[in-house]
Every structure is written in structure tokens, then in C-alpha cells.
């Protein structure tokens, strides 16, 4: 496994603020993301996780702060800019067409072509071959490349989306709650895929509410609360209970417990 001491950060988010009118969604968040690591971003609803990853991926422009990507200051005008730089996001609700084949979904928007009589045609043979190869690498055994995406499990569809992003050059892979709607077996498949991806040198940003899932694959853990960073810890430096306590509000929860006579 790669460790952060061996590398410079692939992306640095420095003192990021994001204001929506009078609402301050992010209030000076700084995070370094390193190649080959899984950096877990945790926090309750409203903590600022979604705004943060949208700022990282070009959906929002920061009100203040700086984004350093691969050692250079970057200004993303839109998600396409971020994708072209190598920042890909896999959302919980996948942008896939269920009745379309895995192969066509894999290459949607990036179709390989071959010329016949000077005319470009979709190179289905190449697309099918690459799709099967990439799925085998991730431990997904398809009946064939023409298998409909809708027949796959939720975990398998997540794996297709992750594999697709990596195949097309993602250096930073943002995963937005990829295990939140999955059963135990499907979750295990996705976590195994995350482990394989980071071993390829890709930086993974894993957004999750689930401490157990984070601890299963995470190298570092950052907790957000009300748009601020509560802290970042490396694997082995924090216990599951401590991480859960940070997510739950820590001191605020303790004060509530005292006020209610130890019933929380």
C-alpha cells in the first residue's frame, strides 16, 4: 500500500470557504489527498460533505481558498474541467441506462471508433473486449459484455462505474456514499473494489456515514461538522468509538447526555 510519506499530495484543498448568500456552507476546510490512499470524509447530514466534494469536482467555485492539483493552482469552471484534469466522481445514484449493455454503459460518451470506407463506426469488438477485461480485474464475472446493466446488483453497478472512471484516467476518484443502499455482500464487493483501485495508485475520497465501512478501507479519516474540519487521523491513530463520537458531535453529545441525566 502506498503511504503519504512517499508522495506529494495529488490535490490540496486549502482554507476552502463556500458561501451561498448569507449561508456559510464551508468555513475554511483544508484537506490533502495523496496518491494511492483512501481518504474517508465523514460527517452527519449538513456537515458540508456534499458542498466540499462539489467544490473539489468543479460543480461549485470556492468563495475563498485555493485548490492545488498535482502541484499547480487550479480553477475549475465546471465538472468537465475537473474530469479533464483527472478528478472523477461516482455518485450514489449512478448515471447508467439499465436496459443498455454493460459495454455500452462503460463507454458511454467515450465510444471507441473504427473507420470503414472512411466513415467512423462504433468499435463494438474493442469495447466488449476492454469491458470484459476491466470487469475481470475487479472480480465481476459477466455473462457477456452485452449483459444489461439493470441485471447487475447494486454493488456490481458501483464497480462498473468505479472501473469506468479509473479506465478513463481518474487520478482522484470521489465516491459519494457508494455503500449506503447496499446489503452486506454488495458492500463487501464495493470495498474490495476501492482497495484494488487505491493499490493502482489512484487517490480515493470515500464519503460515508458508516464508520465500519470507513475503517475497513480507509488510510486517513477527516470529520466535518457544520462546514468545519473537526480533525484528521491516520489509520491506527483513532478507535472506532472515537471516530463515531466525532461524527456524533463529541462534546455536544456529552453535554446533552449530562443535561438529560445520562440517558443518551
C-alpha positions, 0 to 999 in steps of 0.5 A: 500500500502506498503511504503519504510519506512517499508522495506529494499530495495529488490535490490540496484543498486549502482554507476552502470557504463556500458561501451561498448568500448569507449561508456559510456552507464551508468555513475554511476546510483544508484537506490533502489527498495523496496518491494511492490512499483512501481518504474517508470524509465523514460527517452527519447530514449538513456537515458540508460533505456534499458542498466540499466534494462539489467544490473539489469536482468543479460543480461549485467555485470556492468563495475563498481558498485555493485548490492545488492539483498535482502541484499547480493552482487550479480553477475549475469552471465546471465538472468537465474541467475537473474530469479533464484534469483527472478528478472523477466522481461516482455518485450514489445514484449512478448515471447508467441506462439499465436496459443498455449493455454493460459495454455500452454503459462503460463507454458511454460518451467515450465510444471507441471508433473504427473507420470503414470506407472512411466513415467512423463506426462504433468499435463494438469488438474493442469495447466488449473486449476492454469491458470484459477485461476491466470487469475481470480485474475487479472480480465481476464475472459477466455473462457477456459484455452485452449483459444489461446493466439493470441485471447487475446488483447494486454493488456490481453497478458501483464497480462498473462505474468505479472501473469506468472512471479509473479506465478513463484516467481518474487520478482522484476518484470521489465516491459519494456514499457508494455503500449506503443502499447496499446489503452486506455482500454488495458492500463487501464487493464495493470495498474490495473494489476501492482497495484494488483501485487505491493499490493502482495508485489512484487517490480515493475520497470515500464519503460515508456515514458508516464508520465500519465501512470507513475503517475497513478501507480507509488510510486517513479519516477527516470529520466535518461538522457544520462546514468545519474540519473537526480533525484528521487521523491516520489509520491506527491513530483513532478507535472506532468509538472515537471516530463515531463520537466525532461524527456524533458531535463529541462534546455536544453529545456529552453535554446533552447526555449530562443535561438529560441525566445520562440517558443518551 
